[in-house]
């Protein structure tokens, strides 16, 4: 997968230092996979959730939530293959996550 808006991960790691290693590990895994559907995401991250069109990853045992939007990889013999893209929408504390309006503040739903 191609991680888009990686800058948001870097900002989150700088702001929440205790989550930095886990975010880096998450990025390494995501860079190496080609997810075709949500079931494949769950195979890599069993605690990932699909909510309101977003894929949500738990970080630091639910202390934080990484909100993403995934365009899954495609294998089409006529159009070619794609790696897929994982868009970082936001990184929230557990309390911030409880309000879905926070999930995609910069870009809207």
C-alpha positions as CSV (number, residue, x, y, z in Angstrom):
1,X,0.0,0.0,0.0
2,X,1.1,3.5,-0.6
3,X,0.6,5.7,2.5
4,X,-0.7,9.1,1.5
5,X,-0.4,12.1,3.8
6,X,2.4,10.5,5.8
7,X,3.1,13.9,7.2
8,X,0.2,13.3,9.6
9,X,1.8,10.2,11.0
10,X,5.0,12.2,11.6
11,X,3.1,15.0,13.3
12,X,1.3,12.5,15.5
13,X,4.5,10.7,16.4
14,X,6.1,14.0,17.4
15,X,3.1,15.1,19.5
16,X,2.5,11.7,21.1
17,X,6.0,10.3,21.7
18,X,4.7,7.2,23.5
19,X,2.9,6.2,20.2
20,X,5.9,6.9,17.9
21,X,7.3,3.4,17.7
22,X,3.9,1.8,17.2
23,X,3.1,4.3,14.4
24,X,6.4,3.6,12.7
25,X,5.8,-0.2,13.0
26,X,2.3,0.2,11.5
27,X,3.8,2.2,8.5
28,X,6.4,-0.5,7.9
29,X,3.7,-3.2,7.7
30,X,1.3,-1.1,5.6
31,X,4.1,-0.3,3.1
32,X,4.7,-4.0,2.5
33,X,1.1,-5.2,2.0
34,X,-1.4,-5.1,-0.9
35,X,-4.8,-5.2,0.8
36,X,-7.7,-6.1,-1.6
37,X,-10.5,-5.8,1.0
38,X,-11.2,-5.2,4.7
39,X,-10.8,-8.9,5.6
40,X,-7.2,-8.7,4.6
41,X,-6.7,-5.6,6.8
42,X,-8.1,-7.6,9.7
43,X,-5.7,-10.5,9.0
44,X,-2.8,-8.0,9.5
45,X,-4.5,-5.9,12.3
46,X,-7.2,-8.0,14.1
47,X,-8.4,-5.0,16.1
48,X,-9.0,-2.8,13.1
49,X,-12.6,-1.6,12.6
50,X,-14.6,-0.4,9.7
51,X,-16.8,2.5,10.7
52,X,-18.6,5.1,8.6
53,X,-16.5,4.4,5.6
54,X,-13.2,4.7,7.5
55,X,-10.8,2.0,8.6
56,X,-9.8,2.7,12.2
57,X,-6.7,1.3,13.8
58,X,-6.2,1.1,17.6
59,X,-2.8,2.4,18.8
60,X,-1.3,1.9,22.2
61,X,-4.0,-0.4,23.4
62,X,-6.9,1.9,22.5
63,X,-5.3,5.1,23.9
64,X,-5.2,6.5,20.3
65,X,-7.0,5.9,17.1
66,X,-5.6,6.2,13.6
67,X,-8.4,7.0,11.2
68,X,-7.7,6.1,7.5
69,X,-9.5,5.8,4.2
70,X,-8.3,2.9,2.1
71,X,-8.5,2.5,-1.7
72,X,-7.8,-1.2,-2.0
73,X,-5.4,-2.8,-4.4
74,X,-6.8,-4.0,-7.7
75,X,-5.8,-6.7,-10.1
76,X,-7.5,-6.1,-13.4
77,X,-6.1,-7.8,-16.5
78,X,-7.4,-5.1,-18.8
79,X,-6.4,-2.0,-16.7
80,X,-3.4,-3.3,-14.8
81,X,-2.7,-3.7,-11.1
82,X,-2.6,-1.1,-8.4
83,X,-0.9,-1.3,-5.0
84,X,-3.7,0.5,-3.3
85,X,-3.6,3.7,-1.1
86,X,-4.0,4.3,2.6
87,X,-5.0,7.9,3.3
88,X,-4.2,9.1,6.8
89,X,-7.2,11.2,7.8
90,X,-6.4,11.8,11.5
91,X,-4.8,10.6,14.7
92,X,-7.0,11.0,17.7
93,X,-7.0,10.3,21.4
94,X,-9.6,7.9,22.6
95,X,-11.8,10.8,23.9
96,X,-11.5,12.7,20.6
97,X,-12.5,9.6,18.7
98,X,-15.8,9.4,20.4
99,X,-17.0,12.4,18.3
100,X,-17.1,11.3,14.6
101,X,-16.9,15.0,13.6
102,X,-13.2,14.9,14.6
103,X,-12.4,12.0,12.3
104,X,-11.8,14.0,9.2
105,X,-11.7,17.6,10.2
106,X,-9.2,18.8,7.6
107,X,-11.1,17.3,4.6
108,X,-14.7,16.8,5.6
109,X,-16.6,13.5,5.4
